[in-house]
Amino acid sequence: MKENWSLRDHQVPVVKWFVNSSIGPIRGTELRTGSGKSICAVGACISLHKPSLVICSGLLDQWKENFLNITDIKENELFCIQ
């Protein structure tokens, strides 16, 4: 995660749940619109320190923007299939 960026207080337990849950490798969450579901998922990807695969049926630009804004990943390191 970039130094000038941090999770909101309500997002921290969600990221911890994503990372520490014993339910298996597939996780989901229910948060209100605008509360940062994709931000939490990106935070979890960072916390896992492993390559990640995100499958989404929409909001591809939002996911891409979140990865670029929150992480040190370069645009040419993201692979998007539409």
Buried (B, 14 or more C-beta within 10 A) or exposed (E): EEEEEEBEEEBEEBBBBBBEEEEEEEBEEEBEEEBBBBBBBBBBBBBEEEEEEBEEEEEEEEBBEBBBEBBEBEEEEEEEEE
